[in-house]
Amino acid sequence: MRRYLLLALLPAGLTAIAAATVVAAKRTSVSPAPAAGDARGQTTAELSDTADNLGQDEEQSTEATATKEQIPCESTTRDLVPALIRLGAISGVGGILAYEVMAKLGPPIIDHGLAIDEPIFHWVQRHQVDWWAAAMSRFNKIGNTWTTWGAVGSAAVCLGFTWRRQRWLPPSAFATAILVDYCATHKLHRTLKRLGPPTSPLGTYPSGGTDRVVLFYGLIAYLLWRGVSGTPRGRIWAIGGVSALSFITGYCRQYLNEHWFIDIVCGLLYGTMLLVPIVIAVQLITDQAELNGGQRRALSAVPHSAI
């Protein structure tokens, strides 16, 4: 009976994640309606402003068009180098902080972690179901190195073509994520050496599979949301999807006993700490580009007589 409870943990966890995502999305989509008086006043003001500005718009349209031709359009390539420096600096600092946190947690985990890991390992090993383990071995490939890098490469090409502006940013973000993850993880593995469970002694601290799912699939989801939707509701669905993939990977790694339980949890934490700085860097770069673009549009819209 207990083996089927362990089996049911995966659908139960996915159901909980889906329910939380739906509830959060519904709460995000609900917005308070404006008061009737405010709506009427706003509508009247908008109509008045529109009527007053009709003549001005007609007079300025010809001048604005001529001005756009006379004022050179500043290319966004001028912002490429500062943006890349910002992306690398913020992501690099995030990688250093993630390494420092994992390095501080490592010695206590190595010394005392087996008190938690070994009972979980033996309990899972005694309650495995063969056909379910075979199915989990297929889902477990989601976090494998080459599977993840294949998904990243495909996403970099697709997002590089589909983004309306700054098409260099998605490939650059993925390349930065790969570099930061490799450097920080390689340093961790050289600094801290912890053997995995008996069935997988080469298992590492933290779990590389869960780390890659959170970092790279999370970055794919963020860039896809940023380029396609950009709405708060879409962000909730993206977070829910990445959470489900992370839960599936962590469950598979534990069910197949490829990592200690604490290493899996630390992999989720480690991937999150690597992902957040890259997301912040991309957010700052895109916000700055939108601000610069708005300033250039405002400059080009100035009537020629006012220049």
ZIKACOR-V67365 format. One record per backbone hydrogen bond with DSSP energy under -0.5 kcal/mol. CO is the residue of the C=O (numbers start at 1). NH is the residue of the N-H. E is the energy in kcal/mol with one decimal. If there is no record, write none. Layout:
((CO NH E) (CO NH E))
This chain:
((1 4 -0.5) (1 5 -1.3) (2 6 -2.2) (3 7 -1.6) (4 8 -2.2) (5 9 -0.6) (6 9 -0.7) (7 10 -0.9) (7 11 -0.6) (8 12 -2.1) (9 13 -2.5) (10 14 -2.4) (11 15 -2.2) (12 16 -2.1) (13 17 -2.3) (14 18 -2.6) (15 19 -2.6) (16 20 -2.4) (17 21 -2.2) (18 22 -2.5) (19 23 -2.4) (20 24 -2.3) (21 25 -2.5) (22 26 -2.4) (23 27 -2.2) (24 28 -2.0) (25 29 -2.1) (26 30 -1.0) (29 31 -0.5) (35 39 -2.5) (36 40 -2.5) (37 41 -2.6) (38 42 -2.7) (39 43 -2.6) (40 44 -2.5) (41 45 -2.3) (42 46 -2.5) (43 47 -2.4) (44 48 -2.3) (45 49 -2.7) (46 50 -2.4) (47 51 -2.3) (48 52 -2.3) (49 53 -1.9) (50 54 -0.8) (51 54 -0.5) (51 55 -0.5) (52 56 -0.5) (53 57 -2.7) (54 58 -1.9) (55 59 -1.9) (56 60 -2.4) (57 61 -1.7) (58 62 -0.7) (59 63 -0.8) (60 64 -3.2) (61 65 -2.0) (62 66 -2.0) (63 67 -2.4) (64 68 -2.3) (65 69 -1.3) (66 70 -1.5) (67 71 -3.3) (70 72 -0.6) (72 74 -0.5) (75 78 -1.4) (76 79 -1.2) (77 80 -1.2) (77 81 -0.5) (79 83 -1.8) (80 84 -2.6) (81 85 -2.4) (82 86 -2.4) (83 87 -2.7) (84 88 -2.7) (85 89 -2.6) (86 90 -2.5) (87 91 -2.1) (88 92 -2.4) (89 93 -2.5) (90 94 -2.1) (91 95 -2.3) (92 96 -2.3) (93 97 -2.5) (94 98 -2.5) (95 99 -2.3) (96 100 -2.5) (97 101 -2.4) (98 102 -2.4) (99 103 -2.8) (100 104 -2.0) (101 105 -2.1) (102 106 -1.5) (103 107 -0.8) (104 108 -0.5) (105 109 -1.7) (106 110 -2.8) (107 111 -2.3) (108 112 -2.6) (109 113 -2.4) (112 115 -1.1) (113 116 -1.6) (113 117 -2.5) (114 118 -2.0) (116 120 -1.2) (117 121 -2.7) (118 122 -2.6) (119 123 -2.2) (120 124 -2.5) (121 125 -2.3) (122 126 -1.9) (123 127 -1.0) (125 128 -0.7) (129 133 -2.7) (130 134 -2.1) (131 135 -1.6) (132 136 -2.5) (133 137 -1.7) (134 138 -0.7) (135 138 -0.8) (135 139 -1.5) (136 140 -2.1) (138 141 -1.2) (139 142 -1.8) (140 143 -1.0) (141 144 -1.3) (144 148 -2.5) (145 149 -2.6) (146 150 -2.0) (147 151 -2.0) (148 152 -2.4) (149 153 -2.7) (150 154 -2.2) (151 155 -2.4) (152 156 -2.6) (153 157 -2.0) (154 158 -2.5) (155 159 -2.9) (156 160 -1.6) (157 161 -1.1) (158 161 -0.7) (158 162 -2.0) (159 163 -2.0) (166 169 -1.9) (167 171 -0.6) (168 172 -1.8) (169 173 -2.8) (170 174 -2.4) (171 175 -2.4) (172 176 -2.4) (173 177 -2.3) (174 178 -2.4) (175 179 -2.3) (176 180 -2.8) (177 181 -2.5) (178 182 -2.4) (179 183 -2.5) (180 184 -2.5) (181 185 -2.3) (182 186 -2.6) (183 187 -2.0) (184 188 -2.1) (185 189 -2.6) (186 190 -1.5) (187 191 -1.9) (188 192 -3.3) (191 193 -0.5) (192 194 -0.6) (197 200 -1.7) (198 201 -0.5) (200 203 -2.1) (201 196 -2.3) (207 211 -1.7) (208 212 -2.5) (209 213 -2.0) (210 214 -2.1) (211 215 -2.5) (212 216 -2.3) (212 217 -0.9) (213 217 -0.8) (213 218 -0.8) (214 218 -0.6) (215 219 -1.8) (216 220 -2.4) (217 221 -2.4) (218 222 -2.2) (219 223 -2.6) (220 224 -2.5) (221 225 -2.5) (222 226 -2.8) (223 227 -2.2) (224 228 -2.0) (224 229 -0.5) (225 229 -1.1) (225 230 -1.4) (231 235 -1.9) (232 236 -1.7) (233 237 -1.9) (234 238 -2.1) (235 239 -2.4) (236 240 -2.4) (237 241 -2.3) (238 242 -2.2) (239 243 -2.3) (240 244 -2.2) (241 245 -2.2) (242 246 -2.5) (243 247 -2.3) (244 248 -2.4) (245 249 -2.3) (246 250 -2.6) (247 251 -2.6) (248 252 -2.5) (249 253 -2.6) (250 254 -1.9) (251 255 -3.1) (252 256 -2.4) (253 258 -2.7) (253 259 -0.8) (254 257 -0.9) (260 264 -1.6) (261 265 -2.1) (262 266 -2.7) (263 207 -2.3) (263 267 -1.8) (264 268 -1.8) (265 269 -2.0) (266 270 -3.0) (267 271 -2.5) (268 272 -1.7) (269 273 -2.2) (270 274 -1.7) (271 275 -2.0) (272 276 -2.4) (273 277 -0.7) (274 278 -0.8) (275 279 -2.3) (276 280 -2.5) (277 281 -2.4) (278 282 -2.5) (279 283 -2.5) (280 284 -2.5) (281 285 -2.3) (282 286 -2.6) (283 287 -2.4) (284 288 -2.3) (285 289 -2.1) (286 290 -2.3) (287 291 -2.2) (288 292 -2.6) (289 293 -2.6) (290 294 -2.3) (291 295 -2.1) (292 296 -2.2) (293 297 -2.2) (294 298 -2.3) (295 299 -2.2) (296 300 -2.3) (297 301 -1.3) (299 302 -1.0) (303 306 -1.4) (303 307 -0.5) (304 307 -0.9))
